[in-house]
Amino acid sequence: MSAIENSLHISRRTIYREFSELKLYLQQHGLSVQNADGHYRLSGPIRALDGLRTELQGQNERIELTAKQRQDALACLLLLSDEPVKIFSLAVSLDVSEGTIQRDLKVITAALKEYQVKVVPKKAVGIQTVGQETQIRLILCGILTSEINEYEFFEYLNSQNDYQPHNFFLKLCPKEILLACAKALKQATGSKLAHNSDVQEVQLILIIAISVIRMTNNTIRKYQVVDVGDLFKYRQRALEILNHFDSRIKEKITTSEVDFIAIQIKGLDYKLVKGDWAHNYDFQISFNVKQLIQEVSETFHWNFSRDTELFARLVKHMTFLLHNEGVKLPNTRIKVLNNVSVQYASLYQLLQGALAKVFTGYDFTETEEQLILLYFANSYASTKSNYLSALVICPNGIGTASILKSRLRREIPELAEIKIAKVSQLNEIHPNHYDVILSTLSLPGFDWNYHIVSPLLVGDEIARIKSFINQFNLEYKRKTVREGKMISLEEGQQRLEELFDMTSESKMLVDQIRLEHLNNNNEKLAELLVQVLAKVPTAVVKEPQQVVHEMLKRVKAAPVGIPNASISLVHATDKSVLKPFFSVYELRAPLTMKAMDQTPIQVKRILLMIGPAPMTDFQNNLMGTISGAIVMNNRYTAIFEKGNVDKIKNLIAAQFMEQLEFKRKR
């Protein structure tokens, strides 16, 4: 004892108090402090001593967690423990003060209460969580899934035994259990999912690992399955997985445990497909209209970009206005328009500034400005009473999502519509119908912007969602449903034939799309375009040199680079082009070009779009659809900029489907 006093420079009384605090912490590691004739030593199995030594060595590297991560970690430590945990032990594990743990416990207690899980303090013993076993497991899986990167996860599983991951959450489940679960999943051939991505595999391993850990002392005795449906095949898969564990685990398996695992497998048995988008029009004008809407949205503090009809109408209006300068509207006062400019004086003033900033080469008359104001005023009047909608995505679509829904309703009243969805239902949902998308897990292959949140909504997550809404950065567009006209009996065959022709032409255009690589060095654009045209099938172009000439004329007349991106859309129409064609060409060495906003950019991909002269109205619509997608939607711009050929094809095909649906309803 004297040696401890001298080395730590503390009193004997402090040492005894610390021993008391350490007792439970050591018990949880299967260890104890033994006193033999005044000599104190740690006693326990060698494996437990090695585990403690490794844990303490890992604490030499300070744990860096945000407030939200720390609260998630605290919840996990409590939920994973079968016994009460001392605040001192939690503070040691998270490398913070006991005061911080006390404050975080208040947040955790309120969050877990939503899931009917109580945080129960037991005097002189510690803190313990009490609640429905299925809820505890789902919360744990939700938190771990949101905090663990799949790359880190598999790197950890494939690493040597002495490897210490930097991610705190990876250390919460014993590695040997994770490995056993991964092995069981691999050996169970019948448990293959429809599309077994890394994220799905991580989720499945985690929920099985959590179940195995919890099953030791907390077996699910009663689990009600609401929709039996095709659950039988998933029960078979669950049994096949669980059959690969040793007898200790098999003894704990109940019918309810099998059903619980089966439901989780079913929830993860999905494959994402890409979303759709509205049809657009002229390329340069589309870009300028997008800029105009953004500018007015930012200065007026109202997100006009939610109204896709506003964009479509403005593009049509501005195309007519800018391409027909000889028929400018008279600069005389029109009473109705003047009334609108008085009623929306602030919006009108900001719009005038935005028009001058975006359309620098055009001098708008007062009447023209007021007509454009009318579009914005109508959009504002029709949407200002509408509240926002949110989509909440969870692995199983129940439990966790329901609690998130009630919390969001209470904390963010602007979210009038909140839809809960399983991941497997995303193929049947239009994400662009929602203003905010929240998910408790990562969704690779899901092309819509979304926020990953903890199932507990801790830390600054509520504030972050509110900030997102308040800043009017909502990028999802609410579509207007168009009611189609009935097709008369006299024109049925003709309409069907027209639709077949349009579908065939759309598919042919998509099928021809390629992502080609050019091994360029210091060639100029003209030389590069010759290389590009050489790769275009002869069935598309008869005279490549003539097309190159036309494209260079276009480039000289106006820049074709996409601002804030590394792509350019080089386009032309010519009699020597036999049919519409679009493809992507990736450069080995970037080429400096001017973007449409006159800034220089480094182009890494050339998007080639050529068509016959003249083109049919439908062909013009198809080509306009592609060019409009490139400039209006930042997410789609990124696909053209960095996506593989399948992503580009899927995106364009979805655009064409919108066109075909629109044509069908006319």
N, C-alpha and C positions, 0 to 999 in steps of 0.2 A: 504493500500500500504506500509506503514511504517513497518507493521508487517512482510510483505513478504521480504522487504529489509533486515531487521535485522536477520530474520531466515535463509535466504540464503546467506547473506553477499555479495550481489551484488547491483549494482546501479539501480535507478529507470529507467534509459534509457535502461538498459539491460532487465529489466522486461518487458517494453513495446515492445521491439523487440521480446522477446520470446512469448509474447501474440500474436503478429502478426503471428509468425511462427505456433503457436498452433491452430490458428483459423480454418484452413482447416482440420487439423488432428481431431479436435473435431467435426467439421461438418460431417466428415465421420462416426462419431460415433453417430450422431444425437444429439450433445450437443453444448453448447456455453458458453462463459464467460459473465456473467451479472454484471454490475456495478450499485449498488444501494447505493447512497450517500457515495461513496468512499469505500464501502465494496464489494469485488469481490467474486462471487460464481459461481459454475458450475450449469447450468440450462438445464433440459431436462427430458425425461421420466425416470421413476425409472428403467425400464429394461435396458435402455441405460447406466445409471449410474452404475448399477450392472455389466454390461458387461465390462465397462472401468475399474472398480475396479478389476475385475477378471484378465483382461489383464495385468494391472500394477503389480498385485501380482505375476503373472506368470513371470514377467520380473525380479523378485528378483533372479530367477534361471537363471544364465547367459546362453544365447543361444550359443550352440556349433555347429557351422556349418563349413564344409570345404569351400574352395573358390568356388568349383563347386556347392555345395549345396546352398551357399549364393546367387550365381548368379541365380540358378534355382528359389530360393525363391523370389528374386527380380523380376524376370520375372513373377512369379505367382501373386505377389501383384499388378503389373501393369496391367496384363491381366484380373484380377478379378474386377478391379475398372472401374466404368463407368465414373468417373470424373478424372480430373487431380490430381495427388498426389504430395505433396511437398517432396522435397529431405529430409527435416527435419523429416517428418513423416515416410519416408522409413528407415531413419537412426535409429529412435526410435524403429520401428517395428523389425529391424534386429540387434539392439544393437551394431551398429558400427558407425564410424564417417561419416560425410557427404562426406569427401574426398574419403572414401572407396566406398560409393554409386556412386560418380561421376565416379570413375575408373571402377566399375562394369557395369555402364550404357553403357560405350563404348563397352564392350564385348557383352552385351545383345542386344544393337542396331544392331551390325553387325550380330549376330545370328538370330534375328527376321526378319531382312531384307531379309534373304533367303526365308522366308515364306510369303513375301510381307506384313509383319506387320511392321509398322513404329513406332518408339518411337519419339513422338513429344514434344519438350519442349515449354511451354507457359510461357512467361515472367511474373513473379509475381503471377503466378497461379499454376504451377506445371508441372509434366510430365504425358503424356497420350499416350496410345497405340491406333493406328488406323489401321484397316485391315479387311479382310474378316472374318465374324463371325464364319464360320465353321472352318477356320484355327485356330482362337483364341481358340476355344473349344478343338480342337484336340491337340494343343500344351499343353494346361493346363492339359488335361487328361494324355498325355504322360509323362509330368514331374511328376505329382502326383503319377502315377502308378509306375514310376521308383524309387520314393523316399519313398513310404509307404509300409511297411511290412504288409501282410494280417493278421498276428496274432495280430499285434498292432491295426490294423483297427477294427477288430471285438471286441477286448478287449475294445476299446474306445466306440464303439456303445453300448456294453452291460454294461458299467460302470455307476456309479451313476453320478448325475449332477455336483457334485463338483470335479470330477476326471479331472486332468489336464494332458494330454498326454505329453511325453517328445519330441515326434516327431513334429517339427515345422509345417510340411506340413499337419498334421492331423487337425491343428487348422484353416486352411485356409477356409475350407467349414464349415458353421454353422452346429453344430451337429443335430439340429432339422430337417434340410433339408436332411442330410444324413440318418437319421432315417426314414423320410417320404419316401425317395427313396427306402430304404431297405424294408420297409413295403409294398410299392406299388409293388415291384418286387416279394415279397413273395405271395401277394394276387393274382397277375396275373398268374393264373395257366398255361395259354397257353404260357407263356414266358420262360418256362424251356429250357435250352440249352442241346445240345447233351451230354455234360459231364460237369456238373456244378461244376468246381473246385472253391476253395476259390479265386484264382487269377482272374478267369473270373467274379465271382460275384462282387469282389471289383471294377474291371474295369467298369462293367456295372453300378454299383451304382454311381461311380464317374462321368461317362460321363452324366448320367441322372441328377445328382446333379448340375454339372457345367451348363448344359442346363437350368435347372430350375432357377439357380441364374442369368444367363445371359439373360434369356428370359424376365425378368422383363422390361428391357430397350432395349434389342437387339435381336429382333426376326429375325429368318432366313426367308427371304421373297422369295428367289430363290435358289433352290438347285437342281442341275442337276444330275440325276442318270445315270451313263454310262451304266451299265449292269443291266437291270430290272430283268431278269431271274425269280427266285422264290421269288422275293421281296414281293409279295403279302402277304405271310404268316407272314413275318417279320413286315410288316405294321400293320397287325392284332395284333401282339404281342406288338408293340410299342403303339398302341391305347389303348390296354388293360391296359398297365402300366400307361400311362398318365391319363387314366380315373379315377385313384384312387387319383388324386390330387384335391385340392379345386378349386373353380370357378375362383379365381384370375389367376391361372396357365392355366386352360382350355381356358380362354378367349384369351390367347396369342398363343395358338397352331394353327399353319398353316400346310398346306399339306407338305411344305418343312421341317418343324420341325419334322413331323412324319417320312418323308423319311430319314432324318438325323439320328434319333434314330434307325430306322429300319436297316439302313446300319451298324450301330455300333453293333446291336444285331447279325446281320448276320456274321459280322467279328469275333465275339466271339463264334459263334456256331461251335465248333470244338472239336475234341478229339485226343490227341497225341498218336501215336503208336511208338514203339521202332525202332531204326535204325538197320543197318546190318554191317557185318565186314568180312574181308577176311579170307580164310582158312589158317591154320598154321600147323606146323609139330611137331617135337620132343620137349619134355618138357624142359629138362635141356639145350639142345643146343639152343632152341628158346630163353630162358632167356639170355644165354650168347651172342647170336647174337644181341639181343635187347641192351644189355650193350655195345657191340662193336660199334654199330651204334650211340648210345648216346655219347660214349666217343669220337669217331671221329668227330661227329657233333659239340661237344662243343669245341674241340681243333682246328678244321679246320674252325670253324665259318660258317658252312653251314649245313642246316637242311636236312640231308639224310633221316630222318625218314618219310619225305613226300612221299618217293618212296616206296610203299608197295611191288612192284616187287623186289626191292633190298633185302628186308627182306626175301621174299619167296625164292629167288635164293640162298642167302647166307646160309639159313637154310639147304637147300638141299645139297649145296656144302660142308658145314662144317659137316653135318651128315655123308656123304660119307668119308670125310677126317679123321674124328676122330674115326669112327667105323671100318676103314680099314687101320690100321697103318701098316699092312704087305705089303701094296702096295703104300708106300710113293712115291711121285714124285721125280725124280732124281734131285739132286742139281746142275744142269748144266744150263748154261745161254741159254735162248731162246730169240732170237733177238727181236721179237715183244714185248714180255713182258718187256725186258730190256728197250726198247724205251719208253714204257709207264711209267716205274719207273723214267726215266730221265725227261720226259715231266711233270710228276706230282711229282716232287721230294719232295716238301713240304708235300703233302698229303701222299706220301709213308712213309716218316719219321714218321709222326704222327700215321699212321696206324700200323707201326711196334711196336711203343710204346704201342698202344692200344691192339694189339694182345697179347703182353707179359703180359699186366696187366690183361686182361680178361681171356685168356686161359692159366692159369699158369702151367698146367700140360702137355703142349704139346710144343715140340720144332719144330717150323716151319722152313722149308728150304726156301732159297731165292726164289725159283721157286713158292712154295706154297704162300708165301707172295705176290709175284707179281700177281699171279692169283687172289687172293682176292682183290688186288689193282685194278685189271681190272674191277671188279664189281662196286667199288666205283667210278672209273674214268668214266665209262660209264654212271652211274647215274648222276654224276656231269655235264658231257658234255651235256647230253640230257635235263637237267632241268635248267641249269644256265641262259638260255635265256628266261625261262618262268617266267612271273610275277605272282603275287599272286591273288587269287580270294577271294571275300568276299560275305557273305550272310547277308542281312539286313532284320530283322524281325520287323514288326510293326503290331498293331492290325488290321488296315484296308488295309495295303499294298500300300496306295497311299498317296499323300500329304507329310506327315512327312518323309516317307522313300525316296521319290524322292529328298527332300532337303538334307537328310543325304547322299544320293548317290552323289549328285553334290559336297557337301562339301568334302567328302572322296576323290573323284576324284582329286579335286584341291589340297588338303592338303597332300594326300598320293598317289603319282603317281605309286607306286609299285602295287597298287590294280588295275590291268588291267581289271578284270572282277568283276562287282558288281551286284548281283542279288537281287531284291526286292521280298519279299514274305509276304503274310498274314500268320498269325498264323495257320489259317485253312488249308493252303496249305502244311504245314510241312509234312503231311503224304505222299505227292506225291514227296517230295524232298529228295535227298540223302545228308545229311549234311556233310558226310565225303568227298564230292567232293570240299569242300570249306576250305580254309586255315584259314580264320577269320570269326567268326559268331558274329554279333552284334544284340542286341535286345533292344527295348525301354521298355520292360517289362519282369518281371520274368516268367519263363516257367517251372513250376513244371512238372515232368514226361518226360522232354526233356533231354535225357541222354548224350548230347554232350556238350563239354565245350564252353561257350559263354560269351560275355561281355555285361553287361547291361550299356547302355549309355542314357544320356538325349537326347531328340529330338533336343535340341539346340547345342549339342556337346560343352559344356562350360567347364570352369576350365581347368584341365589337361587331359581331355579325349583324345584329339588328340595326345598329348605327350605320353599318356599311350598306345594307340594303336600302335604308332610308336615304342615305346620301346618293345612292345610285338613282333613286326615283327623283329626288329633289334637283339633281343636276340635269335632268331631262336628257339623259344619255340613253334612253330606251331605243333599241335598234330593231325591235320586232314590229312588224307592220300588221295591222288589223286589216284583213281582206274584206272587201264588200262582196256579199254573195249576189251573184247575178242570176236572176230567174230567167231560165231559157224559154223561148217561144215554142209552142207545139208545132211539130212538123206536119204540114198538110199531107193528106194521102196522095195527092197528085205528084208531089215532088220527093217522095220517100226514096226511090231508087237513085234518083239524081243526087240527092244529098249524101246518101251512103257512098256512092261512087266518088264524089268529091272528097269526102272524109278519108276514104281509102287512099286516094291519090296524095292527099296532104300528109297522111301518116307515113306512106311509103317514102315520100320525099324527105320528110323529117328524119326518118330512120337512116336513110342513105347518107344524109349529111353527117349524122352522129357516127355511123360506122366508119366513115373515112378519116375521122380525127386521129391524128398520130402525135406522139411526142418524140420528135427527132432531135438528135444531138449533132451540132456543127463543130467541127474541130478547127475553129477559126483562130487567127493570130492577130494581125493588125489591119485586117481588111476594112475598107470603108463600107458604108451601108449599101451602096450600089453593088459592090462585089458580093456582099453577103446575100443580097436578094437574088442574085443570079444563082448562088448555091442553093438557096431555099427553093426557088422555082424548079431547079433541077430535080428536086425530091418529090415534086407534085406529080401525080400520075398523068400520063399523056391523055388519058380519057377525060381529064378535067381542063387542060390548057393546050391549045394548038400552037400558039406563038408566045413562048415565055418571055422573050425580049420585049415584046410589046407591052406585056403586063408589068414588067419591071419598070418600063418607062412611065406607065400610068401611075404606079405606086410612088415613084420618085417625085412626080408632079404633085401628088397629094401631100407628100411629106414637106415639099418646098412651100406649098401654099399654107400649111398649118401644122404645128407640131403634133406628133401622134403618140408621144410617151404618156404613160399614166402617172399623174402626180403621186408622190410618196410611195412609189412602187418601183419594181425593176423590170417592168414589161412595157412593150409598145405594141399598138394595134396598127399594123400596116395593111391598108385595104385599098381596093380598087375594083372597078367594073370595066369590062372590055368585051368586044365582040368575039375575041379569040378564046374567051372562057366559056366552056360548054355547059357548066352547071355550078351551083353554089358550092363553095369549099372553105373549110376552116381547119387549121392545124396549128400546132405549137412547135417552135424550134428553139432549143436551148443552146446558148452560146458557151463555148469553153472559156473565152476571154470576153468580159463585159464590154459593151459598146456605149460610148457617151452620146446621148441624144437629148433633145429638148422635150420636156413634158408640156402638156397642154396649158399649164400655168406659166410657161416660159422659163421654168427652172431646169437646170441640167440634171439628168439622172443617169445612173449606170444600168443599162439594159442588159439583163441576163436571159430574157426570153423574148422572142419575136412572135407575136400572134398574127398569123396570116389569114386574112379574110378576103376572098375574091369571089366575084359573081359575074354572070353574063350581062351584056348590055343589049336590050333592056331586060330587067327581071320582072317576073309576075308580082302581083301584090303580095301573094303568100310568101314568095321567096324573099321579098323585101322585109316582110314581117319576121321571118326566121333570122335573117342576118341582123336586123335591128334588135331582136331579142338577145342575141349573143352580145352585141356591143353594149346594149343597155345594162346587162348584168355585170359587165366588167367595171363600169363606172359608178353604178348606183349603190352597190352593196359591198362594203369593205370586206366582209367575210368571203364573198365570192371572188373579189379581186385577189385575195390571198390564195384561193384555189388555183386560179389561172397563173398566179405567180410562182407557187411552190408545189401544187398538187401533182399527183401522178396522173397518167392518162385515164385511168378508170374514174378518178374523182372528177376530172374535167368532163368526161363523157356523161357521167351521171348528172352533173350539174346542168349541162346543156340539154340533156334529154328531159329533165324535169321542167326546164324552161319551155321546151317545145310542147310538153304535155299541157301546160297552161294555155299555150296558143291554140292547141287542138280543141281543148275543152271550151275555150271562148268561141272558137269558130263553130263548134257543134251546137252551141246554145243560140247562135244568131238566127 
